[in-house]
Each structure stands twice: as C-alpha cells, then as structure tokens.
Amino acid sequence: MIVAKPYVNAQKIGRVEGTAIGSIFQAFIPIGENSRTRRAYNNALAKAPGATALTDVTLQEDWYWYYLGTLRVITISGEAVK
C-alpha cells in the first residue's frame, strides 16, 4: 500500500500520470529500484495541485535490457482527488 484509502466523498480533480525509473546494474546492484513506485505516485500527484491521493490507479512496468543490466520504468496513472 502506498497511501491510505481516500474518503468516499473525495472531490475528483482529474486524471494524472507519473513515471519513475530504476535500474539493476550487473544483475546485483539496484539503483533507484526500491523507491520507483513511491516516486511515480508522487510524480503523478504533483501534476494535480491540491490533490491528496489517487483513485482508480493503474500500474504499468516496462523493462529495457542494456549491456550491463536492466532499466525498469514504472508508470502510475489514476484519478487525482482531494
């Protein structure tokens, strides 16, 4: 769980989306990997001034391989509410 469930009668602001990137270097060294979900959520929330949470959230993860490891991009989208 990223944040507590918002109130049932929360005011909808609009749909937002945020992304964050992490990497696993040489299959053993995580770089920004553990905080990707939180950073993507906060990035999406920042796009709606006054928003306190997201509802109807979807999460998408894409992996890209490169010579020394993997690049992992997470995208969170949802309805911003306050």
DSSP file (Angstrom, degrees, kcal/mol; ACC not computed):
  #  RESIDUE AA STRUCTURE BP1 BP2  ACC     N-H-->O    O-->H-N    N-H-->O    O-->H-N    TCO  KAPPA ALPHA  PHI   PSI    X-CA   Y-CA   Z-CA
    1    1 A M              0   0    0      0, 0.0     3,-0.1     0, 0.0     0, 0.0   0.000 360.0 360.0 360.0 132.3    0.0    0.0    0.0
    2    2 A I        -     0   0    0      1,-0.3     2,-0.3    35,-0.0    36,-0.0   0.896 360.0  -3.7 -89.1 -47.4    1.4    3.4   -1.0
    3    3 A V  S    S-     0   0    0     51,-0.1    -1,-0.3     3,-0.0    50,-0.0  -0.918  84.9 -84.0-140.1 165.7   -1.1    5.6    0.8
    4    4 A A        -     0   0    0     -2,-0.3    -2,-0.0     1,-0.1    -1,-0.0  -0.327  58.4 -88.2 -67.7 154.8   -4.3    5.3    2.9
    5    5 A K        -     0   0    0      1,-0.1    -1,-0.1    48,-0.1     3,-0.1  -0.444  48.6-120.0 -64.8 131.9   -7.6    4.9    1.1
    6    6 A P        -     0   0    0      0, 0.0    -1,-0.1     0, 0.0     4,-0.0  -0.242  38.8 -79.4 -70.9 163.9   -9.1    8.3    0.4
    7    7 A Y    >   -     0   0    0      1,-0.1     3,-1.4     2,-0.1    75,-0.0  -0.237  37.6-119.7 -59.7 150.0  -12.5    9.4    1.7
    8    8 A V  T 3  S+     0   0    0      1,-0.3    -1,-0.1    -3,-0.1     0, 0.0   0.866 113.1  46.2 -61.3 -38.4  -15.6    8.0   -0.1
    9    9 A N  T 3  S+     0   0    0      2,-0.0    -1,-0.3     0, 0.0    -2,-0.1  -0.009  81.6 149.6 -96.7  30.1  -16.8   11.6   -1.0
   10   10 A A    <   -     0   0    0     -3,-1.4     2,-0.4     1,-0.1     0, 0.0  -0.339  52.1-112.0 -64.3 144.0  -13.4   12.9   -2.1
   11   11 A Q        -     0   0    0      1,-0.0    71,-2.1     2,-0.0     2,-0.3  -0.658  28.3-130.0 -81.7 126.0  -13.5   15.6   -4.8
   12   12 A K  E     +A   81   0A   0     -2,-0.4    69,-0.3    69,-0.2     3,-0.1  -0.572  26.3 177.9 -77.3 136.3  -12.2   14.5   -8.2
   13   13 A I  E     -     0   0A   0     67,-3.5     2,-0.3     1,-0.3    68,-0.2   0.786  51.6 -75.4-104.2 -43.3   -9.6   16.8   -9.8
   14   14 A G  E     -A   80   0A   0     66,-1.0    66,-3.1    34,-0.1    -1,-0.3  -0.860  51.8 -63.1 158.0 168.1   -8.7   14.9  -12.9
   15   15 A R  E     +A   79   0A   0     -2,-0.3     2,-0.3    64,-0.2    64,-0.2  -0.609  52.9 177.1 -81.6 135.8   -6.7   12.1  -14.4
   16   16 A V  E     -A   78   0A   0     62,-2.7    62,-2.1    -2,-0.3     2,-0.3  -0.884  15.3-156.5-135.6 165.5   -2.9   12.2  -14.0
   17   17 A E  E     -A   77   0A   0     -2,-0.3     2,-0.3    60,-0.2    60,-0.2  -0.998   8.5-177.5-145.8 141.1    0.1   10.0  -14.7
   18   18 A G  E     -A   76   0A   0     58,-2.8    58,-2.9    -2,-0.3     2,-0.3  -0.988   5.9-161.5-139.4 149.6    3.6    9.8  -13.3
   19   19 A T  E     -A   75   0A   0     -2,-0.3     2,-0.3    56,-0.2    56,-0.2  -0.891   5.9-176.2-128.1 159.2    6.7    7.8  -14.1
   20   20 A A  E     -A   74   0A   0     54,-1.8    54,-2.6    -2,-0.3     2,-0.4  -0.982  14.3-142.0-151.1 152.2    9.9    6.7  -12.4
   21   21 A I  E     +A   73   0A   0     -2,-0.3     2,-0.3    52,-0.2    52,-0.2  -0.911  18.6 171.0-121.0 142.2   13.0    4.8  -13.5
   22   22 A G  E     -A   72   0A   0     50,-2.4    50,-3.1    -2,-0.4     2,-0.3  -0.892  13.5-152.6-137.3 170.3   15.2    2.3  -11.7
   23   23 A S  E     -AB  71  31A   0      8,-2.0     8,-3.2    -2,-0.3     2,-0.6  -0.998  15.7-146.7-147.4 147.2   18.0    0.0  -12.8
   24   24 A I  E >   -AB  70  30A   0     46,-2.2    46,-1.9    -2,-0.3     3,-0.6  -0.960  28.0-154.4-111.6 110.4   19.6   -3.2  -11.9
   25   25 A F  E >> S-AB  69  29A   0      4,-3.0     4,-2.4    -2,-0.6     3,-1.7  -0.746  71.3 -12.3 -93.0 127.0   23.3   -2.9  -12.7
   26   26 A Q  T 34 S-     0   0    0     42,-4.6    -1,-0.2    -2,-0.5    43,-0.2   0.803 116.5 -75.2  52.6  35.1   25.2   -6.1  -13.5
   27   27 A A  T <4 S+     0   0    0     -3,-0.6    -1,-0.3    41,-0.3    -2,-0.1   0.464 130.8  56.2  64.4   4.6   22.3   -8.2  -12.1
   28   28 A F  T <4 S+     0   0    0     -3,-1.7    -2,-0.2     1,-0.2    -1,-0.2   0.606  83.0  75.2-134.7 -24.3   23.2   -7.3   -8.5
   29   29 A I  E  <  -B   25   0A   0     -4,-2.4    -4,-3.0     2,-0.0     2,-0.3  -0.838  62.4-153.4-107.1 106.4   23.3   -3.6   -7.8
   30   30 A P  E     -B   24   0A   0      0, 0.0     2,-0.5     0, 0.0    -6,-0.2  -0.608   8.4-169.2 -78.5 133.6   19.9   -1.8   -7.6
   31   31 A I  E    S-B   23   0A   0     -8,-3.2    -8,-2.0    -2,-0.3    -2,-0.0  -0.940  75.6 -24.5-123.8 106.9   19.9    1.9   -8.5
   32   32 A G  S    S+     0   0    0     -2,-0.5     4,-0.2   -10,-0.2    -8,-0.1   0.640 102.7 123.9  68.9  14.4   16.7    3.7   -7.6
   33   33 A E    >   +     0   0    0    -10,-0.3     3,-1.0     1,-0.2     4,-0.3   0.900  63.1  51.7 -75.7 -42.9   14.8    0.4   -7.8
   34   34 A N  T 3  S+     0   0    0      1,-0.2     4,-0.2     2,-0.1    -1,-0.2   0.719 113.0  43.6 -72.3 -21.7   13.2    0.2   -4.4
   35   35 A S  T 3> S+     0   0    0      1,-0.1     4,-2.6     2,-0.1    -1,-0.2   0.314  80.4 104.9-106.3   8.5   11.6    3.7   -4.5
   36   36 A R  H <> S+     0   0    0     -3,-1.0     4,-2.6     1,-0.2     5,-0.2   0.910  80.5  48.0 -57.8 -46.9   10.2    3.6   -8.0
   37   37 A T  H  > S+     0   0    0     -4,-0.3     4,-2.3     1,-0.2    -1,-0.2   0.928 114.1  46.0 -63.2 -45.7    6.6    3.1   -7.1
   38   38 A R  H  > S+     0   0    0     -4,-0.2     4,-2.6     1,-0.2    -1,-0.2   0.912 114.0  49.1 -63.1 -43.3    6.6    5.8   -4.5
   39   39 A R  H  X S+     0   0    0     -4,-2.6     4,-2.2     2,-0.2    -2,-0.2   0.897 111.6  48.5 -65.3 -40.3    8.4    8.2   -6.8
   40   40 A A  H  X S+     0   0    0     -4,-2.6     4,-2.2    -5,-0.2    -1,-0.2   0.909 112.5  49.1 -65.1 -41.7    6.0    7.5   -9.7
   41   41 A Y  H  X S+     0   0    0     -4,-2.3     4,-2.6    -5,-0.2    -2,-0.2   0.942 113.1  46.1 -62.0 -48.6    3.0    8.0   -7.4
   42   42 A N  H  X S+     0   0    0     -4,-2.6     4,-2.1     1,-0.2    -1,-0.2   0.866 110.4  54.3 -63.6 -36.3    4.3   11.3   -6.1
   43   43 A N  H  X S+     0   0    0     -4,-2.2     4,-0.6     2,-0.2    -1,-0.2   0.918 111.3  44.9 -62.8 -44.2    5.2   12.5   -9.6
   44   44 A A  H >< S+     0   0    0     -4,-2.2     3,-1.1     1,-0.2     4,-0.2   0.922 112.6  51.1 -65.0 -44.4    1.6   11.8  -10.7
   45   45 A L  H >< S+     0   0    0     -4,-2.6     3,-1.6     1,-0.3     6,-0.3   0.852 103.0  60.0 -62.7 -35.8    0.1   13.5   -7.6
   46   46 A A  H 3< S+     0   0    0     -4,-2.1    -1,-0.3     1,-0.3    -2,-0.2   0.708  92.9  67.2 -66.5 -19.7    2.3   16.6   -8.1
   47   47 A K  T << S+     0   0    0     -3,-1.1    -1,-0.3    -4,-0.6    -2,-0.2   0.543  97.1  57.0 -79.6  -6.4    0.6   17.1  -11.5
   48   48 A A  S X  S-     0   0    0     -3,-1.6     3,-2.3    -4,-0.2    -1,-0.2  -0.832  88.2-139.4-125.3  92.2   -2.7   17.9   -9.8
   49   49 A P  T 3  S+     0   0    0      0, 0.0     3,-0.1     0, 0.0    -3,-0.1  -0.232  87.6  18.3 -53.8 131.5   -2.2   20.9   -7.4
   50   50 A G  T 3  S+     0   0    0      1,-0.3     2,-0.1    -4,-0.0    -4,-0.1   0.280  90.3 138.7  91.2  -9.9   -4.2   20.3   -4.1
   51   51 A A    <   -     0   0    0     -3,-2.3    -1,-0.3    -6,-0.3    31,-0.3  -0.401  30.1-177.7 -70.1 144.0   -4.5   16.5   -4.7
   52   52 A T        -     0   0    0     29,-3.1     2,-0.3     1,-0.3    30,-0.2   0.540  63.8  -0.7-115.6 -14.6   -4.0   14.3   -1.7
   53   53 A A  E     -C   81   0A   0     28,-1.5    28,-2.5    -8,-0.1     2,-0.4  -0.973  61.9-118.1-162.8 171.1   -4.4   10.8   -3.2
   54   54 A L  E     -C   80   0A   0     -2,-0.3     2,-0.3    26,-0.2    26,-0.2  -0.951  23.2-170.5-119.2 143.2   -5.1    8.9   -6.4
   55   55 A T  E     +C   79   0A   0     24,-2.4    24,-2.9    -2,-0.4    -2,-0.0  -0.817  67.8  32.1-122.9 169.3   -8.1    6.5   -7.0
   56   56 A D  E    S-     0   0A   0     -2,-0.3     2,-0.2    22,-0.2    -1,-0.2   0.925  86.2-171.6  49.9  50.7   -8.7    4.1   -9.9
   57   57 A V  E     -     0   0A   0     -3,-0.2     2,-0.4    21,-0.2    21,-0.2  -0.501  16.9-170.1 -81.4 138.0   -5.0    3.5  -10.1
   58   58 A T  E     -C   77   0A   0     19,-2.7    19,-2.3    -2,-0.2     2,-0.4  -0.957   6.0-157.3-122.2 148.5   -3.3    1.5  -12.9
   59   59 A L  E     -C   76   0A   0     -2,-0.4     2,-0.4    17,-0.2    17,-0.2  -0.985   8.5-176.1-128.0 133.4    0.3    0.5  -12.9
   60   60 A Q  E     -C   75   0A   0     15,-2.5    15,-3.0    -2,-0.4     2,-0.4  -0.995   4.9-165.6-129.5 136.9    2.4   -0.4  -15.9
   61   61 A E  E     -C   74   0A   0     -2,-0.4     2,-0.4    13,-0.2    13,-0.2  -0.985   3.1-172.5-125.7 130.8    6.0   -1.6  -15.8
   62   62 A D  E     -C   73   0A   0     11,-2.8    11,-3.0    -2,-0.4     2,-0.4  -0.965   7.8-155.9-120.7 137.7    8.4   -1.8  -18.8
   63   63 A W  E     -C   72   0A   0     -2,-0.4     2,-0.4     9,-0.2     9,-0.2  -0.916   5.9-169.8-113.6 139.8   11.8   -3.4  -18.8
   64   64 A Y  E     -C   71   0A   0      7,-2.7     7,-3.3    -2,-0.4     2,-0.4  -0.998  14.0-143.5-128.4 128.4   14.7   -2.5  -21.2
   65   65 A W  E     +C   70   0A   0     -2,-0.4     2,-0.3     5,-0.2     5,-0.2  -0.728  22.2 172.9 -91.9 137.7   17.8   -4.6  -21.4
   66   66 A Y  E >   -C   69   0A   0      3,-2.7     3,-1.5    -2,-0.4    -2,-0.0  -0.870  49.4 -86.1-134.6 173.1   21.2   -3.0  -21.9
   67   67 A Y  T 3  S+     0   0    0     -2,-0.3     3,-0.1     1,-0.3    -2,-0.0   0.804 123.3  32.0 -52.4 -40.2   24.7   -4.4  -21.9
   68   68 A L  T 3  S-     0   0    0      1,-0.0   -42,-4.6   -42,-0.0     2,-0.3   0.357 128.0 -46.4-104.5   5.7   25.3   -4.1  -18.1
   69   69 A G  E <  S-AC  25  66A   0     -3,-1.5    -3,-2.7   -44,-0.3     2,-0.4  -0.979  70.4 -55.2 167.1-153.4   21.8   -4.6  -16.7
   70   70 A T  E     -AC  24  65A   0    -46,-1.9   -46,-2.2    -2,-0.3     2,-0.5  -0.957  26.9-147.4-127.2 145.7   18.2   -3.7  -17.0
   71   71 A L  E     -AC  23  64A   0     -7,-3.3    -7,-2.7    -2,-0.4     2,-0.5  -0.952  18.9-161.8-108.0 128.5   16.3   -0.3  -16.9
   72   72 A R  E     -AC  22  63A   0    -50,-3.1   -50,-2.4    -2,-0.5     2,-0.5  -0.955   5.2-168.7-121.5 121.3   12.9   -0.5  -15.4
   73   73 A V  E     -AC  21  62A   0    -11,-3.0   -11,-2.8    -2,-0.5     2,-0.4  -0.923   2.9-166.2-111.6 126.4   10.3    2.1  -16.0
   74   74 A I  E     -AC  20  61A   0    -54,-2.6   -54,-1.8    -2,-0.5     2,-0.5  -0.937   0.5-166.4-113.7 135.7    7.1    2.2  -13.9
   75   75 A T  E     -AC  19  60A   0    -15,-3.0   -15,-2.5    -2,-0.4     2,-0.5  -0.985   2.3-171.2-123.4 125.4    4.1    4.3  -14.8
   76   76 A I  E     +AC  18  59A   0    -58,-2.9   -58,-2.8    -2,-0.5     2,-0.3  -0.963   8.1 176.1-116.0 130.6    1.2    5.0  -12.4
   77   77 A S  E     +AC  17  58A   0    -19,-2.3   -19,-2.7    -2,-0.5     2,-0.3  -0.962  13.8 130.5-131.5 152.3   -2.0    6.7  -13.6
   78   78 A G  E     -A   16   0A   0    -62,-2.1   -62,-2.7    -2,-0.3     2,-0.6  -0.986  57.5 -67.0-178.5 177.7   -5.2    7.5  -11.7
   79   79 A E  E     -AC  15  55A   0    -24,-2.9   -24,-2.4    -2,-0.3     2,-0.3  -0.784  47.5-136.8 -87.9 117.7   -7.8    9.9  -10.8
   80   80 A A  E     +AC  14  54A   0    -66,-3.1   -67,-3.5    -2,-0.6   -66,-1.0  -0.571  29.5 179.6 -75.1 135.4   -6.4   12.7   -8.5
   81   81 A V  E      AC  12  53A   0    -28,-2.5   -29,-3.1    -2,-0.3   -28,-1.5  -0.918 360.0 360.0-133.6 159.8   -8.7   13.5   -5.6
   82   82 A K              0   0    0    -71,-2.1   -70,-0.1    -2,-0.3    -1,-0.1   0.306 360.0 360.0-138.4 360.0   -8.7   15.9   -2.6
